[in-house]
Amino acid sequence: MEGMRVRFAPSPTGFLHVGGGRTALYNWLLARHSGGAFILRIEDTDTARSTQEYYQAIVEDLKWLGLDWDEGPEVGGPRGPYFQSERAGSYGPAIERLIADGSAYRCFCTKEELEERRGRAPKEGRDWRYDRRCLELADEERERLLKSGAPASVRFRVPDGATVVDDLILGRVEFDNSELDDLVIARTDGTPTYNFVVVVDDLEMGVTHVIRGSDHLSNTPKQVLIARALGGTPPTYGHLPLVLAQDGKVLSKRRGAVAIGEYRRSGYLPEALMNYLALLGWAYDGVQEIFQPDELVEKFEVGKVSRKPAAFDPDKLLWMNEQWIKSLPVSERTDRVLPFLTGEGLIEAGVAGEERDRLEKIVETIGDRLKTLNDITDQAGFFLASDVIYDSMSVKKVLAKPGADETLAGLQRILEGAPDFEPETLERIIRAHAQERGLSLGKLVQPVRVAVTGRTASPGIFETLSLLGRDKTLSRIEDARGLTNE
Ligand code: GLU
């Protein structure tokens, strides 16, 4: 639908986690799929818990994921401001309007009075809901209280009847209005409450569609009723089922919920995370698993989002990341691993020329061995660092075995005399040497592998030696001979 206006409205009271990332993504996909607008609104009215640090991190993570917004912080837009803390000017007049037309009323009940009546309700066999004492005040009494300066909150007067929400994901959900409290929309200090400001903002920003977690479902009938009382059309809602951890419990920080920023720092590709989050509750044909971002935009349909909770599977995400890394051309893969190598001090920032060519060759030789970009530091460390770190098990299993020193000495000799250090040349002379000595290639190669890489598993040995070059190869073999038993 052209003209869709969709928003993501995070509260900067914590980092963006998997669940929030998915909510942001689905809103973005809905907006991009329809050619509509994606709005970012920061719900920072909880000044005690909102911080600048969280706000910055959320914005950074959204950008990293590739979720750009058409209106909101940094980009502005015609319906701003996009921070709730700057929108007080909209809320006061809206509250006054509701009071004036009888949709809301002042409540002078004190906290103590409310608590006392709430405490009595169960004893009288009732659920507590606000008993509308202040709605029923005689006019003179209300005037008297107002004049006396008694603190007053403002309550929304929930109308009789039922409220139906035609949810894009859950289908038709009906709420009996008698179950709803006359909720407070402004506190005694005049500050508006969450359920109220969301409605005013959604209306003023012309929001047509809201995708959010089903933890907000109980707020929806209240928001729909307030929107109508304000003379507006409420947005169409879609409530996302929860994300569960592997043990079937709700995903939380303690149960495997990882901040989006953590994935960035540990070497996940934003495309892989986007891909994974898209499939966390949505499927295209149940078969295709790898989607380019623009393919997701093209194929995403909110109506196909599952009503069942989704299970977060970190292994699947890791697998997907691996597939994504594999699919990158070598030059791009090199660009992506660079920050991880510089971060570990394995190379200097801004490598160019021959050094860059060599790095690309290293990345090519490592091939499909990266599950995360960060794995590069482990896989390529021995190519780039000046010293090898010897794995003690590998030393014990290979270098400390009888004959290892002799094997290394033999290889040292033929490698010193190699006409060049191209992989094909090395393969030819090492194979010939193995044959001469009546050894299997494996037997011959394993000691040299441990000698130059520090361990028993590495990329192809001929490419590895070639990339290390003659000097490094020979000096490492010499060092390793100091670790043999001879
Ligand atoms: N600010 C709310 C939250 O972070 C979202 C509100 C909404 O989507 O309506 O949970």
Boltz pocket constraint, residues with backbone or C-beta under 6 A from the ligand:
constraints:
  - pocket:
      binder: B
      contacts: [[A, 9], [A, 10], [A, 11], [A, 43], [A, 198], [A, 211], [A, 212], [A, 216]]
      max_distance: 6.0
